[in-house]
Amino acid sequence: MAVTHVVLSVLLAAIFAVLGVAKVLRQPALVSRTERLGFSVRAIQGIGALELAAAAGLVAGFFWRPLGVAAAIGLVALLIGAAVSHVRAGDGIKDVAPPVWLALVSAAAAVTAIIAA
C-alpha cells in the first residue's frame, strides 16, 4: 500500500500545485470559468491558496503522515464543494465528473496513508 499512497499523493500534489498557482495568479481562463459558478476573484484566489496548502500538505505527509492524511481529507471536502457548485450552476457530467473523480482519488490517498502507517 505504501507505493500506492506515494503515487496518489504525488499525483494529487502535482495537479493541485498547478491549479492552485493558476488560481492565485488569476489565470484568465480559469478565473472566467470559476466566476461563472458565482465566486469572486478574491474567493478564487482563496481556493487556489487552499489547493496549494493541500499540495504542500500531501508532500509534507511523507515526513509526518497525519499532515498528509489531513491534506487529503481537506481536498475531499474542497472537491465535494466544487462538484456541488457545478451541479448548482446546471453543469453537466463533463464538468461535475472531474472534481468527483479527484475527491475519490483524494479519499484513496487518505485511506492508503492510514493503512501504510
N, C-alpha and C positions, 0 to 999 in steps of 0.2 A: 504494500500500500504506500510505502514511502515514495517510491518512484512516481506513482500516480499523483500523490499530493504535490510533489515538486513540479511536475509537468502542468497540472492545473493552476497552481499558484503563479508560475512564471507566465503562462498564457494570459491569465487574468490581469496580472500586473502590467504586462506589455500593452494589452488592449486599453486598460483604464488609464495608464500613463499618457498614451496618445490622445484619448478622448478628453481627459482632464486638461491637458495642456491646450488643446484646441478650444475648449470652453473658456478657460481662464483668459486666454489671449483673444477671445471673441472672434474666432474664425467665422467669417460671414455666412457661409453655407450652413454651418452647424447652428449658429445663432438664429438664423431665419427659420430653420426647421423647428427649433425648440420654442421660439417665440410664438409660433403657431399654436402651441399647446397651452399658451396662456402664461408663460413665465417671462419675467422681466430680464433684461440683460444682466442686472446685478444678481438675480436668482440663478441664472445660467452659470455665472462665474462661481457662485457658491457651490452649485452642483459639481462643477469642474474641480473645485478645491476638495470636495468630499471624495471625488474619484481619485485624485492624486494622493490623498491621505490613505485611501484604501490600497492603492498600488504600493505605496511605501510600507503600509502595514503588512501586506502579504509577503513582501521581501523580508521585512524585519521578523516575520514569523518563522523564518528559517533559524533564527537565533534565539527567539523567545516565542515558543509555539502559541501561548494564549493570545498574543497580539495578532498573529496570523489568523487564528480562529475568529477573533472579534472582527477583523477586517473583512473576512469572507462573509460573516453574518451581516455586517453592515452593508456590504454590496447586495446581498439578497434583499434587504429592506429597500435600498435605493432603487433596485431594479424592479421590484414589485410596484413601487411608486411610479416608475417610468411606464410600466405596462398599463397601469390604471389610467395614467394621463393620456396615453394613446387611445385607450378604449373610450374615455370620456370625450375625446376630440373626434370620435367617429372614425378613427383609422381602422383599416382592415388588418387582416392577419399578417400581411407583409411588414407592417410597422410594429405590431404587437409581439410577434414571434421572437425577434432578437433579444429584447430585454427578458422575456420569459426563459429563453434558452440560456442566456447568461446567468440568470438567477439560479437555474438548476446547476450549472457548472460551478457557481459560487458555493451553493449548498454542498455539492460534492467535495469541493476543496475543504470546506469546514469539517465535513464528516471524515475525510481521509486524514486530516491533520489530527483529529481526535483519536482515530484508530491507530495512527502511526506512533502516537505518543508512548 
